[in-house]
Amino acid sequence: GLHLPASSGPAHAAAGQGREAQLAGGVDAAPSLLRCLRTLTGHKDCVCCVAALGDGRVASGSDDGTIRTWDVASGRCLAALTGHEDTVCGVAALGCDRLVSASKDKTVRVWSAEGGPCISTMRGHRRTVSCVAALGPGRVVSGAFDRSLRVWDVEGGRCVSALEGHTDVVVCLAELGGGRIASGSNDRSVALWEAASGLRLRRLQGHRLCVCSVAALGAGGVVSGSKDMSVKVWDGDSGECLRTLEGHQSYVRSVAVLPGAACIASASSDRTLRLWNTATWQCILSREGHADSVVCIALLADCIATGSDDGTLKLWGPTAGL
């Protein structure tokens, strides 16, 4: 998958409890929920990123340099998009019919979700572009190992602003709504930005190692996952860390918030997908199935998609009862 640089700060994090010790009551509180529905195979190397496209489709990017789109119901690969010259590190839906990708080849590219060649290529980052997200009509934001975020005008293919302030590589980002962006870095912080002005609003500090993933939680909340094996919940307005969720036995590579914010999903190099109840802050279930690190999560209409260093995607469901 996307090879993160060596973390700054402490060389190790304290070991967590036994794998199931953090589950509510010491047992799986929802044993009948969230089984593996389907495994999607086709990539020739690690799956680094995954995104919901709508209309029952999902997109994935890989170390094999391709983006694949899939039909969720059948598991069939619909298209393989080629053009990147290295690992595809990030992918996101761009409206109903396009998607945007970020790559180790230092570019951000726009594609038709139906397939075909790259529509446009945006250049400006000086190192690996690790993450990308849609900001709204005609705008996307990318983060890179050059320590910056860039906001792009998609139609013109130009960078309209650069957001600088991280002191190490930018690994992840999320659009928070209200014109705000969150980014996570190997400098162990989460930064909150105003997209329009490029102003850094706040710096959230508390993780002991690289921040691998960030996600919006309700109105003003932020969730982050880290190489320190924890998930943290933040008040984005005050900057206060509200909760630290522990139980994973290795890096937390990806976090996502289920609709209604009732649960947080986390994926880890310990090969598990976990769900955390946001009312009790307990881990309510843990699922294994991948043969290597689980590195990315996407929320689909009625299931969760995960991508792994084992080269596959898995669909987990149903999510309706969660």
C-alpha positions in Angstrom: 0.0 0.0 0.0 1.0 3.6 0.4 4.3 3.4 2.3 4.2 5.9 5.1 7.5 7.4 6.1 9.1 6.6 9.4 7.2 8.3 12.1 8.6 11.3 14.0 8.5 11.1 17.8 8.5 8.0 20.0 9.7 4.8 18.4 6.9 2.7 19.8 3.5 3.0 21.3 2.3 1.1 24.4 0.8 -2.3 23.6 -3.0 -2.4 23.7 -5.1 -4.9 25.6 -5.9 -8.4 24.2 -7.6 -8.3 20.8 -11.1 -8.7 22.1 -10.6 -7.0 25.5 -12.1 -3.7 24.3 -15.3 -5.3 23.0 -18.4 -4.4 25.0 -18.7 -6.8 27.8 -15.6 -8.7 26.5 -17.7 -10.3 23.7 -18.9 -9.3 20.3 -22.0 -7.3 21.0 -23.4 -7.7 17.5 -22.3 -11.2 16.3 -25.0 -11.4 13.5 -24.1 -8.1 11.9 -21.5 -7.2 9.3 -20.4 -10.4 7.6 -18.2 -10.5 4.5 -20.6 -10.4 1.6 -18.2 -10.5 -1.3 -14.5 -10.3 -2.2 -13.5 -8.2 -5.2 -10.3 -9.4 -7.0 -8.5 -8.0 -9.9 -5.8 -5.6 -8.7 -2.3 -7.0 -9.1 -0.9 -5.3 -6.0 -2.0 -3.7 -2.7 -5.3 -1.8 -2.6 -4.4 1.7 -1.2 -7.7 3.6 -1.4 -11.4 3.1 -2.0 -14.4 5.4 -2.5 -18.1 5.2 -3.1 -19.3 6.4 -6.5 -23.0 6.1 -6.1 -25.3 4.1 -8.3 -24.1 0.9 -6.7 -20.5 1.4 -7.7 -17.2 1.7 -5.8 -13.8 2.8 -7.0 -10.4 1.5 -5.8 -6.8 2.6 -6.4 -3.8 0.4 -6.1 0.0 0.0 -6.0 -0.4 -1.5 -9.5 -1.0 2.1 -10.8 -4.6 1.5 -11.8 -8.0 2.6 -10.6 -10.8 0.1 -10.9 -14.5 0.6 -10.7 -16.8 -2.2 -9.5 -20.4 -3.1 -9.4 -21.3 -3.7 -5.8 -24.1 -6.1 -6.4 -22.3 -8.5 -8.6 -18.7 -7.8 -7.6 -17.8 -7.4 -11.3 -15.0 -5.0 -12.4 -16.6 -2.4 -14.7 -13.5 -0.5 -15.8 -9.8 -0.3 -15.2 -8.5 3.3 -15.6 -4.8 3.5 -16.6 -2.6 6.6 -16.9 -0.9 7.1 -13.5 2.8 6.2 -13.6 3.0 4.9 -10.0 0.8 4.0 -7.0 -2.7 5.4 -6.8 -2.8 6.7 -3.2 -6.2 8.4 -3.1 -9.5 8.4 -5.0 -12.8 10.3 -4.5 -16.1 10.7 -6.3 -16.4 14.0 -8.3 -20.0 14.6 -8.9 -22.2 11.8 -10.4 -20.1 10.8 -13.3 -16.4 11.6 -12.6 -13.7 10.7 -10.1 -10.5 12.2 -9.0 -7.3 10.4 -8.0 -4.0 11.2 -6.3 -0.7 9.4 -7.0 2.9 8.8 -6.1 3.6 10.2 -9.6 3.0 13.7 -8.1 -0.2 14.3 -10.0 -3.9 14.7 -9.4 -6.1 13.3 -12.3 -9.7 13.5 -13.3 -11.5 10.5 -15.0 -14.9 9.6 -16.3 -16.4 7.0 -13.9 -17.5 5.1 -17.0 -13.9 4.4 -18.0 -11.6 5.7 -20.8 -8.5 7.8 -20.7 -7.7 10.5 -18.1 -9.7 13.7 -18.7 -7.2 16.1 -17.1 -4.0 16.1 -15.1 -3.1 18.6 -12.4 0.5 19.2 -11.6 2.1 21.3 -8.9 3.0 19.0 -5.9 6.7 18.2 -5.6 6.3 14.8 -4.1 3.9 11.9 -3.7 0.2 13.1 -3.6 -1.1 11.0 -0.8 -4.8 12.0 -0.6 -7.6 13.8 -2.4 -11.2 14.9 -1.7 -13.9 16.8 -3.5 -14.7 20.2 -2.0 -17.8 21.2 -3.9 -18.7 22.5 -7.4 -15.5 22.4 -9.5 -13.0 22.2 -6.7 -10.9 19.4 -5.2 -8.2 19.4 -2.5 -5.1 17.2 -2.4 -2.4 16.6 0.2 1.1 15.5 -0.4 4.5 14.5 1.0 5.7 18.0 0.1 3.9 19.0 3.4 1.2 21.1 1.6 -2.4 20.8 0.6 -3.5 22.3 -2.7 -7.0 23.4 -3.8 -7.6 23.0 -7.5 -10.0 24.4 -10.0 -11.0 21.2 -11.8 -12.2 22.8 -15.1 -9.2 25.0 -15.4 -6.8 22.4 -14.1 -5.0 25.0 -12.0 -4.0 25.3 -8.3 -6.0 28.2 -6.7 -4.4 28.0 -3.3 -1.7 26.2 -1.3 -2.3 25.4 2.4 1.0 25.2 4.3 1.8 24.7 8.0 2.4 21.0 8.5 6.0 20.3 9.5 6.1 16.8 7.9 4.4 14.9 5.1 0.6 15.2 4.7 -0.9 11.7 4.8 -4.7 12.2 4.8 -7.5 14.7 4.5 -11.2 15.1 4.8 -13.8 17.6 3.7 -15.7 18.6 6.9 -18.5 20.8 5.5 -18.9 24.5 6.2 -15.9 25.2 4.0 -13.5 23.5 6.3 -10.9 20.8 5.6 -9.1 18.5 8.1 -5.6 17.1 7.3 -3.4 14.6 9.1 0.3 14.4 9.0 3.4 12.5 10.0 4.0 15.5 12.3 1.4 13.8 14.6 -1.1 16.6 14.3 -4.5 17.1 12.7 -4.9 20.6 11.1 -8.2 22.3 10.4 -8.3 24.7 7.5 -10.6 27.2 5.9 -10.7 26.1 2.3 -11.5 29.5 0.8 -8.8 31.5 2.5 -6.2 28.8 3.2 -6.1 29.9 6.8 -5.2 27.2 9.4 -7.9 27.5 12.0 -6.7 25.0 14.6 -4.1 22.3 15.3 -5.2 19.2 17.1 -2.4 17.5 19.0 -2.4 14.3 21.1 -1.5 11.5 18.8 2.0 10.0 19.6 2.7 8.9 16.0 1.7 9.6 12.4 -2.0 10.5 11.7 -3.1 8.1 9.0 -6.7 9.0 8.5 -9.3 11.7 9.4 -13.1 11.9 9.0 -15.9 14.3 9.9 -18.1 13.4 12.9 -21.4 15.2 13.0 -21.4 19.0 13.3 -17.9 20.2 14.2 -16.4 16.9 15.2 -13.4 15.1 13.8 -12.2 11.5 14.1 -8.6 10.5 13.5 -6.7 7.2 13.3 -3.0 6.9 13.9 0.1 4.7 13.8 -0.1 4.9 17.7 -2.9 2.3 17.3 -5.6 4.6 18.6 -8.7 6.4 17.3 -9.3 9.9 18.7 -12.4 12.0 18.7 -12.0 15.7 18.7 -14.1 18.8 19.2 -13.1 20.8 16.1 -14.2 24.1 17.5 -12.3 23.9 20.8 -9.5 21.5 19.7 -10.2 19.3 22.7 -9.6 15.5 22.4 -12.9 14.1 23.7 -12.2 10.4 23.5 -9.4 8.0 22.8 -10.5 4.6 21.5 -8.1 1.8 22.0 -8.1 -1.9 21.1 -6.4 -2.2 17.7 -3.1 -4.1 17.9 -1.3 -2.2 15.1 -1.6 1.0 13.1 -5.0 2.4 12.5 -4.9 3.0 8.8 -8.4 4.4 8.1 -11.5 5.7 9.9 -15.0 6.5 8.7 -18.2 7.6 10.3 -21.5 5.7 9.5 -24.6 7.7 8.5 -26.2 9.3 11.6 -22.9 9.2 13.4 -24.0 6.2 15.5 -20.8 4.3 14.8 -17.2 4.9 13.8 -15.5 2.3 11.6 -11.7 1.8 11.8 -9.4 -0.4 9.7 -6.0 -1.5 10.9 -2.7 -3.2 10.0 -3.8 -5.8 12.6 -6.1 -7.0 9.7 -9.3 -6.1 11.4 -12.3 -3.8 10.8 -13.8 -2.5 14.0 -17.0 -0.6 14.8 -17.2 1.7 17.8 -20.6 2.9 19.2 -20.5 6.7 19.6 -23.0 6.6 22.5 -21.0 4.2 24.7 -17.6 4.6 23.0 -17.2 0.8 23.1 -16.0 -1.4 20.3 -19.2 -3.3 19.4 -17.6 -5.6 16.8 -14.4 -6.7 15.2 -14.1 -8.5 11.9 -11.2 -10.3 10.3 -11.1 -11.7 6.8 -8.3 -9.9 4.9 -4.9 -11.7 4.7 -2.9 -8.6 5.3 -3.3 -5.0 6.6 -6.7 -3.3 6.1 -5.8 0.1 4.8 -8.9 1.9 3.6 -12.7 2.1 4.2 -15.6 3.4 2.1 -19.2 3.6 3.2 -21.7 2.4 0.6 -25.5 2.4 0.6 -25.9 -0.7 2.7 -22.4 -2.1 3.3 -18.8 -1.1 4.1 -16.0 -1.6 1.5 -12.5 -2.3 2.7 -9.2 -2.4 0.8 -6.2 -4.3 1.8 -2.5 -4.9 1.2 -3.6 -8.4 0.2 -4.8 -6.9 -3.1 -8.5 -7.4 -2.6 -11.5 -5.4 -1.6 -14.2 -6.9 0.7 -17.8 -5.8 1.1 -19.2 -6.1 4.7 -22.9 -5.9 5.6 -25.6 -5.4 6.2 -25.1 -2.0 7.9 -28.8 -1.3 8.3 -29.0 -2.5 11.9 -26.0 -0.5 13.1 
